[in-house]
Amino acid sequence: MTSPLTLRVLYFAQVAERTGQRQENWEWPQEGTVQQWTEALLQRHPNLSDMAGRLHVAVNQFHAKPTDPVRPGDEVAVFEPVTGG
């Protein structure tokens, strides 16, 4: 369970494989943007850096833009775009 000052972070597909986990809780005591959070993600998991340009982020189950807010208590999901045929 997350506290009001943490984020619940979910990883999917290759992102989960590279981080070695499907979810984790992060300390996030202030509001930031998706861009700031993504930069923190790449510092925390540098092995994702080659995927940086194609990572997608959802905040509270809604696709997010780089300028969208990430607030304490949010759920953040990280995934690569899905292709189908």
C-alpha positions as CSV (number, residue, x, y, z in Angstrom):
1,M,0.0,0.0,0.0
2,T,1.3,3.5,-0.8
3,S,1.4,6.4,1.6
4,P,0.2,9.8,0.6
5,L,3.8,10.8,-0.2
6,T,4.6,7.9,-2.5
7,L,3.7,6.8,-6.0
8,R,2.7,3.3,-7.0
9,V,4.7,2.5,-10.1
10,L,3.8,-0.3,-12.5
11,Y,6.0,-1.7,-15.2
12,F,4.9,-3.7,-18.2
13,A,6.4,-6.0,-20.8
14,Q,10.1,-5.2,-21.6
15,V,10.1,-2.4,-19.0
16,A,9.3,-4.9,-16.3
17,E,11.9,-7.3,-17.6
18,R,14.6,-4.7,-17.5
19,T,13.7,-3.4,-14.1
20,G,13.3,-6.9,-12.7
21,Q,9.9,-6.0,-11.2
22,R,6.3,-5.4,-12.0
23,Q,5.7,-2.7,-9.5
24,E,7.4,-0.6,-6.8
25,N,6.6,2.3,-4.5
26,W,8.6,5.5,-5.0
27,E,9.0,8.4,-2.6
28,W,7.4,11.4,-4.4
29,P,6.6,14.1,-1.8
30,Q,5.9,16.9,-4.2
31,E,4.1,17.6,-7.5
32,G,6.2,17.3,-10.7
33,T,5.6,16.6,-14.4
34,V,5.6,13.4,-16.3
35,Q,8.8,14.7,-17.9
36,Q,10.5,15.1,-14.5
37,W,9.3,11.8,-13.4
38,T,10.6,10.1,-16.5
39,E,14.0,11.7,-15.9
40,A,13.9,10.2,-12.4
41,L,12.9,6.9,-13.8
42,L,16.0,6.8,-16.1
43,Q,18.3,7.8,-13.2
44,R,16.8,5.0,-11.1
45,H,16.9,2.4,-13.9
46,P,19.7,3.5,-16.3
47,N,19.2,0.2,-18.3
48,L,16.0,1.8,-19.7
49,S,17.9,4.7,-21.3
50,D,17.9,3.2,-24.8
51,M,14.1,2.9,-24.6
52,A,13.6,6.5,-23.4
53,G,12.2,7.8,-26.7
54,R,9.5,5.1,-27.0
55,L,8.3,4.8,-23.4
56,H,4.7,5.7,-22.6
57,V,3.4,6.8,-19.3
58,A,-0.1,6.6,-17.8
59,V,-1.0,8.4,-14.7
60,N,-4.0,7.0,-12.8
61,Q,-4.9,4.9,-15.8
62,F,-4.9,7.8,-18.3
63,H,-2.3,8.3,-21.0
64,A,-0.1,11.2,-20.0
65,K,1.7,14.0,-21.9
66,P,5.2,15.1,-20.7
67,T,3.6,18.3,-19.2
68,D,0.9,16.5,-17.2
69,P,1.3,16.5,-13.4
70,V,2.5,13.6,-11.3
71,R,1.3,14.1,-7.7
72,P,2.0,12.2,-4.5
73,G,-0.4,9.3,-4.2
74,D,-0.7,8.8,-8.0
75,E,-0.4,5.5,-9.8
76,V,2.1,5.7,-12.7
77,A,2.4,3.0,-15.3
78,V,5.3,2.7,-17.8
79,F,5.1,0.7,-21.0
80,E,6.2,0.6,-24.6
81,P,3.6,1.3,-27.4
82,V,1.6,-1.8,-28.4
83,T,1.5,-2.8,-32.0
84,G,-0.9,-5.2,-33.6
85,G,-1.4,-6.9,-36.9
